Amino acid sequence: MTELTSNPITNWRDYYEMCKPRVVMLMILTSLVGMFLAVPGMVPLDVLIFGNVGIALVASSGAVVNHFIDRKIDIKMKRTHNRPLPQGRVSSAQTIIFAIAIGILGMAILLFWVNPLCAWLTLGSFIGYAFIYTGYLKHATPQNIVIGGLSGAMPPLLGWSAVTGTIEPEALILVLIFFAWTPPHFWALAIHRKDEYAKSGVPMLPVTHGEQVTKVHIIFYAGTLLVVSSMPYFFGMSGIFFLASAMLLGAGFLFYSWLLMLKPGPTTAMDTFRYSIVYLAILFVALVIDHYLF
């Protein structure tokens, strides 16, 4: 499909939209938690600022690359057809230049004002999401979001390594929580948007194996997440406050998953998707509260 160019007006909102700000903000929240959990006291202010700005810029660059690669299928989906690239408000050349510019800026900040380990881990996450997942896995297998989910689960480790310059088991537990959360989160949305994914040719699990199989997978991962989210307590990273929060939040996720399986309504899939976002945000905030107050 030929890219539209009928609208020559481009403004900052189009570039901002291509950065997927809500997704990046959730990533930065988990990066912040990784930073706070890495130290007993306050995170050094320079690392707190430069680390998260650098990570956010590189993550935003990955989001822009995602927009560029998906521009031809985005026009076919109701959820994405009005994005800047499919509508011609931003050209392919402008998109590439913007992605390169903010990506290089983010890497420079991490290399020169944070530490090289954090920078290279962030670059690896960028490559995993922008090219391995978006460019290949998304169109190659219905397990795309499981295999490619590791790159999206990296922010807690990025935040941790920004502070310590190391990779430690506690940080990997945070990554594991994010990793286990990703499939049920995206598959709930995929059920709601199944017809659009089928039209676009993306082999999401509800399209290739049906909704029922997908719902079983969602329950399995929600149960796995309930177990994995208890690990910070059993590995001495947190106390009873976090464990109680994790169990309560996990029970809520399982409730939505079973509801989606047994009594689905027109909005149940999206309700599950929205709850998953609230779940992750509150879970990671509970970790910080437990770390400093209990």
VOTISE-568664 format. One record per residue (C-alpha): residue number from 1; x, y, z. Coordinates in nm, 3 decimals. Each point is the difference from the previous one (the first is absolute). Example, Ala and Ser with C-alpha at 12.3 -4.5 7.8 and 13.67 -1.06 7.14 Angstrom:
REM VOTISE-568664
<bakol n="1" u="1.230" v="-0.450" w="0.780"/>
<bakol n="2" u="0.137" v="0.344" w="-0.066"/>
REM end
This chain:
REM VOTISE-568664
<bakol n="1" u="0.000" v="0.000" w="0.000"/>
<bakol n="2" u="0.135" v="0.341" w="-0.097"/>
<bakol n="3" u="0.065" v="0.231" w="0.289"/>
<bakol n="4" u="-0.242" v="0.293" w="0.020"/>
<bakol n="5" u="0.146" v="0.347" w="-0.036"/>
<bakol n="6" u="-0.313" v="0.214" w="-0.038"/>
<bakol n="7" u="0.042" v="0.170" w="0.337"/>
<bakol n="8" u="0.327" v="0.197" w="0.010"/>
<bakol n="9" u="-0.060" v="0.136" w="0.349"/>
<bakol n="10" u="0.223" v="-0.165" w="0.259"/>
<bakol n="11" u="0.018" v="0.111" w="0.361"/>
<bakol n="12" u="0.159" v="-0.114" w="0.321"/>
<bakol n="13" u="-0.307" v="-0.203" w="0.100"/>
<bakol n="14" u="0.059" v="-0.241" w="-0.288"/>
<bakol n="15" u="0.358" v="-0.063" w="0.111"/>
<bakol n="16" u="-0.116" v="-0.029" w="0.361"/>
<bakol n="17" u="-0.264" v="-0.257" w="-0.100"/>
<bakol n="18" u="0.258" v="-0.210" w="-0.185"/>
<bakol n="19" u="0.201" v="-0.023" w="0.324"/>
<bakol n="20" u="-0.290" v="-0.194" w="0.162"/>
<bakol n="21" u="0.017" v="0.218" w="0.314"/>
<bakol n="22" u="-0.239" v="-0.208" w="0.213"/>
<bakol n="23" u="0.201" v="-0.316" w="-0.065"/>
<bakol n="24" u="0.328" v="0.179" w="0.068"/>
<bakol n="25" u="-0.137" v="0.151" w="0.322"/>
<bakol n="26" u="-0.090" v="-0.348" w="0.128"/>
<bakol n="27" u="0.352" v="-0.115" w="-0.091"/>
<bakol n="28" u="0.153" v="0.293" w="0.185"/>
<bakol n="29" u="-0.212" v="-0.076" w="0.305"/>
<bakol n="30" u="0.153" v="-0.349" w="0.015"/>
<bakol n="31" u="0.344" v="0.145" w="-0.071"/>
<bakol n="32" u="-0.043" v="0.233" w="0.297"/>
<bakol n="33" u="-0.097" v="-0.294" w="0.218"/>
<bakol n="34" u="0.313" v="-0.184" w="-0.110"/>
<bakol n="35" u="0.205" v="0.304" w="0.102"/>
<bakol n="36" u="-0.164" v="0.040" w="0.340"/>
<bakol n="37" u="0.030" v="-0.369" w="0.085"/>
<bakol n="38" u="0.370" v="-0.002" w="-0.091"/>
<bakol n="39" u="0.095" v="0.227" w="0.291"/>
<bakol n="40" u="-0.101" v="0.017" w="0.367"/>
<bakol n="41" u="-0.036" v="0.377" w="-0.007"/>
<bakol n="42" u="-0.065" v="0.260" w="-0.270"/>
<bakol n="43" u="0.113" v="-0.047" w="-0.358"/>
<bakol n="44" u="0.271" v="0.254" w="-0.098"/>
<bakol n="45" u="-0.179" v="0.289" w="-0.168"/>
<bakol n="46" u="0.218" v="0.004" w="-0.311"/>
<bakol n="47" u="-0.061" v="-0.370" w="-0.065"/>
<bakol n="48" u="-0.371" v="0.040" w="0.073"/>
<bakol n="49" u="-0.035" v="0.276" w="-0.259"/>
<bakol n="50" u="0.249" v="-0.095" w="-0.269"/>
<bakol n="51" u="-0.069" v="-0.371" w="0.028"/>
<bakol n="52" u="-0.373" v="0.029" w="-0.054"/>
<bakol n="53" u="0.029" v="0.268" w="-0.267"/>
<bakol n="54" u="0.248" v="-0.215" w="-0.194"/>
<bakol n="55" u="-0.209" v="-0.316" w="0.037"/>
<bakol n="56" u="-0.315" v="0.189" w="-0.101"/>
<bakol n="57" u="0.164" v="0.144" w="-0.312"/>
<bakol n="58" u="0.130" v="-0.337" w="-0.118"/>
<bakol n="59" u="-0.334" v="-0.166" w="0.076"/>
<bakol n="60" u="-0.176" v="0.277" w="-0.192"/>
<bakol n="61" u="0.235" v="-0.058" w="-0.292"/>
<bakol n="62" u="-0.103" v="-0.366" w="0.001"/>
<bakol n="63" u="-0.365" v="0.104" w="-0.002"/>
<bakol n="64" u="0.060" v="0.227" w="-0.301"/>
<bakol n="65" u="0.171" v="-0.286" w="-0.185"/>
<bakol n="66" u="-0.303" v="-0.214" w="0.086"/>
<bakol n="67" u="-0.224" v="0.263" w="-0.164"/>
<bakol n="68" u="0.221" v="-0.001" w="-0.309"/>
<bakol n="69" u="0.013" v="-0.377" w="-0.043"/>
<bakol n="70" u="-0.375" v="-0.043" w="0.066"/>
<bakol n="71" u="-0.113" v="0.295" w="-0.215"/>
<bakol n="72" u="-0.154" v="-0.220" w="-0.273"/>
<bakol n="73" u="-0.198" v="-0.222" w="0.234"/>
<bakol n="74" u="-0.101" v="0.288" w="0.229"/>
<bakol n="75" u="-0.221" v="0.142" w="-0.274"/>
<bakol n="76" u="-0.205" v="-0.323" w="0.007"/>
<bakol n="77" u="-0.078" v="0.010" w="0.372"/>
<bakol n="78" u="-0.257" v="0.225" w="0.167"/>
<bakol n="79" u="0.222" v="0.040" w="0.306"/>
<bakol n="80" u="0.297" v="0.127" w="-0.201"/>
<bakol n="81" u="-0.125" v="0.130" w="-0.336"/>
<bakol n="82" u="0.008" v="0.362" w="0.114"/>
<bakol n="83" u="0.366" v="-0.005" w="0.103"/>
<bakol n="84" u="0.226" v="0.270" w="-0.151"/>
<bakol n="85" u="0.176" v="-0.224" w="-0.255"/>
<bakol n="86" u="-0.306" v="-0.176" w="-0.152"/>
<bakol n="87" u="-0.174" v="0.337" w="-0.030"/>
<bakol n="88" u="0.303" v="0.167" w="-0.157"/>
<bakol n="89" u="0.041" v="0.265" w="0.269"/>
<bakol n="90" u="0.363" v="-0.110" w="0.038"/>
<bakol n="91" u="0.211" v="-0.143" w="-0.283"/>
<bakol n="92" u="0.212" v="-0.314" w="0.019"/>
<bakol n="93" u="0.318" v="0.210" w="-0.026"/>
<bakol n="94" u="-0.108" v="0.227" w="0.285"/>
<bakol n="95" u="-0.084" v="-0.304" w="0.212"/>
<bakol n="96" u="0.339" v="-0.164" w="-0.055"/>
<bakol n="97" u="0.192" v="0.322" w="0.071"/>
<bakol n="98" u="-0.202" v="0.058" w="0.318"/>
<bakol n="99" u="0.056" v="-0.358" w="0.122"/>
<bakol n="100" u="0.375" v="0.023" w="-0.063"/>
<bakol n="101" u="0.029" v="0.342" w="0.165"/>
<bakol n="102" u="-0.175" v="-0.085" w="0.327"/>
<bakol n="103" u="0.161" v="-0.345" w="0.011"/>
<bakol n="104" u="0.352" v="0.141" w="-0.031"/>
<bakol n="105" u="-0.078" v="0.273" w="0.254"/>
<bakol n="106" u="-0.131" v="-0.256" w="0.248"/>
<bakol n="107" u="0.303" v="-0.226" w="-0.046"/>
<bakol n="108" u="0.239" v="0.293" w="0.041"/>
<bakol n="109" u="-0.166" v="0.100" w="0.326"/>
<bakol n="110" u="0.024" v="-0.356" w="0.134"/>
<bakol n="111" u="0.361" v="-0.049" w="-0.114"/>
<bakol n="112" u="0.140" v="0.329" w="0.126"/>
<bakol n="113" u="-0.217" v="0.083" w="0.304"/>
<bakol n="114" u="-0.115" v="-0.340" w="0.128"/>
<bakol n="115" u="0.213" v="-0.308" w="-0.078"/>
<bakol n="116" u="0.087" v="-0.220" w="-0.300"/>
<bakol n="117" u="-0.177" v="-0.313" w="0.130"/>
<bakol n="118" u="-0.333" v="0.179" w="0.025"/>
<bakol n="119" u="0.057" v="0.150" w="-0.346"/>
<bakol n="120" u="0.074" v="-0.333" w="-0.170"/>
<bakol n="121" u="-0.286" v="-0.178" w="0.176"/>
<bakol n="122" u="-0.233" v="0.277" w="-0.117"/>
<bakol n="123" u="0.132" v="-0.034" w="-0.354"/>
<bakol n="124" u="-0.060" v="-0.375" w="0.016"/>
<bakol n="125" u="-0.357" v="0.060" w="0.113"/>
<bakol n="126" u="-0.047" v="0.245" w="-0.289"/>
<bakol n="127" u="0.128" v="-0.251" w="-0.256"/>
<bakol n="128" u="-0.215" v="-0.275" w="0.148"/>
<bakol n="129" u="-0.319" v="0.203" w="-0.017"/>
<bakol n="130" u="0.049" v="0.209" w="-0.312"/>
<bakol n="131" u="0.156" v="-0.259" w="-0.230"/>
<bakol n="132" u="-0.021" v="-0.356" w="0.140"/>
<bakol n="133" u="-0.359" v="0.029" w="0.126"/>
<bakol n="134" u="-0.156" v="0.260" w="-0.231"/>
<bakol n="135" u="0.201" v="-0.084" w="-0.309"/>
<bakol n="136" u="-0.009" v="-0.379" w="0.024"/>
<bakol n="137" u="-0.171" v="-0.181" w="0.291"/>
<bakol n="138" u="-0.325" v="0.196" w="-0.018"/>
<bakol n="139" u="-0.065" v="-0.142" w="-0.347"/>
<bakol n="140" u="0.168" v="-0.339" w="0.044"/>
<bakol n="141" u="-0.171" v="-0.178" w="0.290"/>
<bakol n="142" u="-0.313" v="0.021" w="0.220"/>
<bakol n="143" u="0.240" v="-0.021" w="0.296"/>
<bakol n="144" u="0.145" v="0.333" w="-0.113"/>
<bakol n="145" u="-0.083" v="0.188" w="0.317"/>
<bakol n="146" u="0.143" v="-0.276" w="0.223"/>
<bakol n="147" u="0.333" v="-0.025" w="-0.182"/>
<bakol n="148" u="0.028" v="0.372" w="-0.063"/>
<bakol n="149" u="-0.126" v="0.097" w="0.344"/>
<bakol n="150" u="0.345" v="-0.013" w="0.157"/>
<bakol n="151" u="0.109" v="0.323" w="-0.167"/>
<bakol n="152" u="-0.306" v="0.178" w="0.134"/>
<bakol n="153" u="0.060" v="-0.143" w="0.348"/>
<bakol n="154" u="0.347" v="0.155" w="0.035"/>
<bakol n="155" u="-0.076" v="0.343" w="0.158"/>
<bakol n="156" u="0.032" v="-0.114" w="0.366"/>
<bakol n="157" u="0.345" v="-0.141" w="-0.080"/>
<bakol n="158" u="0.092" v="0.317" w="-0.189"/>
<bakol n="159" u="-0.090" v="0.210" w="0.302"/>
<bakol n="160" u="0.185" v="-0.233" w="0.236"/>
<bakol n="161" u="0.315" v="-0.004" w="-0.215"/>
<bakol n="162" u="-0.012" v="0.378" w="-0.036"/>
<bakol n="163" u="0.053" v="0.028" w="0.375"/>
<bakol n="164" u="0.231" v="-0.293" w="0.069"/>
<bakol n="165" u="0.177" v="-0.064" w="-0.331"/>
<bakol n="166" u="-0.070" v="-0.371" w="0.057"/>
<bakol n="167" u="-0.246" v="-0.276" w="-0.086"/>
<bakol n="168" u="-0.128" v="-0.164" w="0.317"/>
<bakol n="169" u="-0.251" v="-0.282" w="0.071"/>
<bakol n="170" u="-0.247" v="0.239" w="0.165"/>
<bakol n="171" u="-0.019" v="0.208" w="-0.317"/>
<bakol n="172" u="-0.060" v="-0.313" w="-0.208"/>
<bakol n="173" u="-0.295" v="-0.090" w="0.225"/>
<bakol n="174" u="-0.158" v="0.335" w="-0.090"/>
<bakol n="175" u="0.060" v="-0.076" w="-0.368"/>
<bakol n="176" u="-0.164" v="-0.341" w="0.046"/>
<bakol n="177" u="-0.313" v="0.163" w="0.147"/>
<bakol n="178" u="-0.025" v="0.237" w="-0.296"/>
<bakol n="179" u="0.065" v="-0.289" w="-0.240"/>
<bakol n="180" u="-0.276" v="-0.217" w="0.149"/>
<bakol n="181" u="-0.241" v="0.296" w="-0.009"/>
<bakol n="182" u="0.049" v="0.078" w="-0.370"/>
<bakol n="183" u="-0.183" v="-0.293" w="-0.172"/>
<bakol n="184" u="-0.334" v="0.022" w="0.188"/>
<bakol n="185" u="0.010" v="0.378" w="-0.032"/>
<bakol n="186" u="0.039" v="-0.003" w="-0.379"/>
<bakol n="187" u="-0.214" v="-0.307" w="-0.067"/>
<bakol n="188" u="-0.299" v="0.161" w="0.172"/>
<bakol n="189" u="0.032" v="0.290" w="-0.245"/>
<bakol n="190" u="0.055" v="-0.243" w="-0.288"/>
<bakol n="191" u="-0.331" v="-0.174" w="0.078"/>
<bakol n="192" u="-0.179" v="0.334" w="-0.013"/>
<bakol n="193" u="0.174" v="0.089" w="-0.327"/>
<bakol n="194" u="0.001" v="-0.349" w="-0.152"/>
<bakol n="195" u="-0.177" v="0.097" w="-0.324"/>
<bakol n="196" u="0.236" v="0.290" w="-0.058"/>
<bakol n="197" u="0.307" v="-0.217" w="0.054"/>
<bakol n="198" u="-0.144" v="-0.258" w="-0.241"/>
<bakol n="199" u="-0.055" v="0.270" w="-0.261"/>
<bakol n="200" u="0.354" v="0.133" w="0.043"/>
<bakol n="201" u="0.155" v="-0.346" w="-0.030"/>
<bakol n="202" u="0.170" v="0.006" w="0.341"/>
<bakol n="203" u="-0.009" v="-0.356" w="0.144"/>
<bakol n="204" u="-0.113" v="0.084" w="0.351"/>
<bakol n="205" u="-0.105" v="-0.299" w="0.210"/>
<bakol n="206" u="-0.379" v="0.069" w="-0.014"/>
<bakol n="207" u="0.023" v="0.007" w="-0.382"/>
<bakol n="208" u="0.208" v="-0.316" w="-0.045"/>
<bakol n="209" u="-0.134" v="-0.217" w="0.285"/>
<bakol n="210" u="-0.331" v="0.158" w="0.096"/>
<bakol n="211" u="-0.126" v="0.193" w="0.300"/>
<bakol n="212" u="-0.048" v="-0.301" w="0.227"/>
<bakol n="213" u="0.362" v="-0.113" w="-0.028"/>
<bakol n="214" u="0.111" v="0.359" w="0.060"/>
<bakol n="215" u="-0.213" v="0.025" w="0.313"/>
<bakol n="216" u="0.158" v="-0.318" w="0.135"/>
<bakol n="217" u="0.342" v="0.154" w="-0.064"/>
<bakol n="218" u="-0.107" v="0.318" w="0.179"/>
<bakol n="219" u="-0.109" v="-0.195" w="0.308"/>
<bakol n="220" u="0.324" v="-0.198" w="-0.002"/>
<bakol n="221" u="0.215" v="0.314" w="-0.012"/>
<bakol n="222" u="-0.216" v="0.181" w="0.257"/>
<bakol n="223" u="0.056" v="-0.296" w="0.234"/>
<bakol n="224" u="0.371" v="0.000" w="-0.079"/>
<bakol n="225" u="0.010" v="0.371" w="0.072"/>
<bakol n="226" u="-0.162" v="-0.055" w="0.340"/>
<bakol n="227" u="0.284" v="-0.239" w="0.091"/>
<bakol n="228" u="0.278" v="0.210" w="-0.152"/>
<bakol n="229" u="-0.122" v="0.319" w="0.171"/>
<bakol n="230" u="0.057" v="-0.166" w="0.339"/>
<bakol n="231" u="0.371" v="-0.045" w="-0.070"/>
<bakol n="232" u="0.114" v="0.341" w="0.133"/>
<bakol n="233" u="-0.137" v="-0.102" w="0.341"/>
<bakol n="234" u="0.156" v="-0.346" w="0.005"/>
<bakol n="235" u="0.335" v="0.132" w="-0.123"/>
<bakol n="236" u="0.012" v="0.265" w="0.271"/>
<bakol n="237" u="-0.062" v="0.299" w="-0.227"/>
<bakol n="238" u="-0.326" v="0.101" w="0.166"/>
<bakol n="239" u="-0.221" v="-0.060" w="0.299"/>
<bakol n="240" u="-0.352" v="-0.110" w="0.079"/>
<bakol n="241" u="-0.157" v="0.322" w="-0.131"/>
<bakol n="242" u="0.119" v="-0.070" w="-0.352"/>
<bakol n="243" u="-0.088" v="-0.369" w="0.020"/>
<bakol n="244" u="-0.357" v="0.082" w="0.106"/>
<bakol n="245" u="-0.025" v="0.261" w="-0.277"/>
<bakol n="246" u="0.133" v="-0.244" w="-0.260"/>
<bakol n="247" u="-0.242" v="-0.275" w="0.105"/>
<bakol n="248" u="-0.298" v="0.236" w="-0.001"/>
<bakol n="249" u="0.091" v="0.149" w="-0.338"/>
<bakol n="250" u="0.076" v="-0.343" w="-0.144"/>
<bakol n="251" u="-0.335" v="-0.133" w="0.120"/>
<bakol n="252" u="-0.163" v="0.289" w="-0.184"/>
<bakol n="253" u="0.187" v="-0.089" w="-0.319"/>
<bakol n="254" u="-0.109" v="-0.363" w="0.033"/>
<bakol n="255" u="-0.359" v="0.111" w="0.059"/>
<bakol n="256" u="-0.002" v="0.201" w="-0.324"/>
<bakol n="257" u="0.165" v="-0.291" w="-0.182"/>
<bakol n="258" u="-0.264" v="-0.249" w="0.118"/>
<bakol n="259" u="-0.276" v="0.251" w="-0.079"/>
<bakol n="260" u="0.142" v="0.029" w="-0.350"/>
<bakol n="261" u="-0.009" v="-0.379" w="-0.031"/>
<bakol n="262" u="-0.336" v="-0.080" w="0.162"/>
<bakol n="263" u="-0.225" v="0.307" w="-0.032"/>
<bakol n="264" u="0.143" v="0.229" w="-0.266"/>
<bakol n="265" u="-0.193" v="0.312" w="-0.087"/>
<bakol n="266" u="0.057" v="0.261" w="-0.272"/>
<bakol n="267" u="0.252" v="0.190" w="0.213"/>
<bakol n="268" u="0.157" v="-0.281" w="0.208"/>
<bakol n="269" u="0.315" v="-0.030" w="-0.212"/>
<bakol n="270" u="0.066" v="0.375" w="0.017"/>
<bakol n="271" u="-0.086" v="0.005" w="0.371"/>
<bakol n="272" u="0.265" v="-0.271" w="0.050"/>
<bakol n="273" u="0.249" v="0.197" w="-0.209"/>
<bakol n="274" u="-0.062" v="0.319" w="0.198"/>
<bakol n="275" u="0.022" v="-0.184" w="0.332"/>
<bakol n="276" u="0.336" v="-0.145" w="-0.104"/>
<bakol n="277" u="0.141" v="0.352" w="-0.037"/>
<bakol n="278" u="-0.130" v="0.105" w="0.341"/>
<bakol n="279" u="0.130" v="-0.327" w="0.143"/>
<bakol n="280" u="0.358" v="0.056" w="-0.114"/>
<bakol n="281" u="0.010" v="0.364" w="0.109"/>
<bakol n="282" u="-0.134" v="-0.069" w="0.350"/>
<bakol n="283" u="0.215" v="-0.312" w="0.042"/>
<bakol n="284" u="0.322" v="0.189" w="-0.066"/>
<bakol n="285" u="-0.108" v="0.297" w="0.213"/>
<bakol n="286" u="-0.071" v="-0.247" w="0.282"/>
<bakol n="287" u="0.359" v="-0.121" w="-0.029"/>
<bakol n="288" u="0.131" v="0.352" w="0.057"/>
<bakol n="289" u="-0.238" v="0.064" w="0.291"/>
<bakol n="290" u="0.107" v="-0.326" w="0.163"/>
<bakol n="291" u="0.368" v="0.079" w="-0.063"/>
<bakol n="292" u="-0.007" v="0.336" w="0.176"/>
<bakol n="293" u="-0.281" v="-0.024" w="0.257"/>
<bakol n="294" u="-0.005" v="-0.359" w="0.122"/>
REM end
